[in-house]
Amino acid sequence: MSALLIGRDTSRKGEDVNTRAVALLCLAGAAVAVLSGMYESYGMFAQLCAAFSDGCKQTLGFTLLGYPLWVLGAAYFALLCASVYFFPPAAVWIVGAGLGFEAELARTLIAMKAPCVFCIANGVFVVLSAAFVFRSRHFWQMLALALLSFILVQQGLARPVPKAPAQAAQAAPQPKPDIARLPIDPRYVLGPADAPVTVVEFSDYQCPGCKRVHESIKQVRPLYEGRLRWIFKDFPLQMHPYAARAAQAARCAADQGKFWDYQDLLYAAQGDLPDDLLKQFAQQLGLDAQAFGQCLSTDKYKAAVEASVQDADNARVDRTPTFFINGEPLPGVPTLEGFKHLIDQALEQSKAKKQ
């Protein structure tokens, strides 16, 4: 084994340690790369990514030379692992190219304000690999390769872009979903029926984004008391194994007049929500434990939750949380100030229509 893989002259034992370290980093990097391409299939990792940002979802659509980044990442780490065992001098070239790639990807994600946990992890693995491969005499060689790679990736990295106006005009327009026709259960509604502004919320109790926005919702509703009607609709995603069951439990709590209080506890817990925990929440709110337990064990509201999911499909909702204000879909997830601005705007529009 060449002494290339170590930062200073060492024994054969030191070479072997460095080689094994790089190999382990390669295995970890390849695993993370593959997982980044399949993370949406695994609820736990999807939750982790969503809690961090939507960067994972955005980078999933990135390509380089026509290949998804996760495929190139897995191939890169496989190539690096092979080089340290069979042709060590090539490791400097491979790691240098990897540093440039990760630098450009980091720059892109920072500009988009969409950090990706998988990208960060693989960036760390590449830097650590460079630490094991680096020797001072190879500094300029590695730097030149990193700069070249940075430029090439900058030119070749492709991101999904919205359709051009001409393309959009050619697409067949879809009818706007009629939110006013959605079936409404008054137990899951706050505010008067004649309020000038109606907000419809589609949410999931295991969705990290739903938890964050729930804090803003609790603050904004009292500000518009009497002028705002808030309608809650369940939309538990399949990737969240406890979400549908939690939605049933909240409806069981509604039987005893504690829907909104129970909802607060679900969002606060957010993680795994087994039946034992759902029953603990009921006890915490002073609900009739026997009635609540029977409601939950008999799946009393399973069909109702499934019907709410169908309502979401009919409204073309594809993510949580999703909001409609007076029938108009909201882009993204509003902050407290964003909600206030949009509701104020809807109030002004409602006032203008009456005049």
Secondary structure, DSSP 8 states (H G I E B T S, - for coil): --GGGSSS---HHHHHHHHHHHHHHHHHHHHHHHHHHHGGGSHHHHHHHHHH-SHHHHHTT-EETTEEHHHHHHHHHHHHHHHHHH-TTHHHHHHHHHHHHHHHHHHHHHHHT---HHHHHHHHHHHHHHHHH--GGGHHHHHHHHHHHHHHHHHHEE------HHHHHHS-------GGGS---GGGEES-TT-SEEEEEEE-TT-HHHHHHHHHHHHHHHHTTTTEEEEEEE---TT-TTHHHHHHHHHHHHTTT-HHHHHHHHHHH-S---HHHHHHHHHHTT--HHHHHHHHHTTTTHHHHHHHHHHHHHTT--SSSEEEETTEE-SS---HHHHHHHHHHHHHHHHHHH-
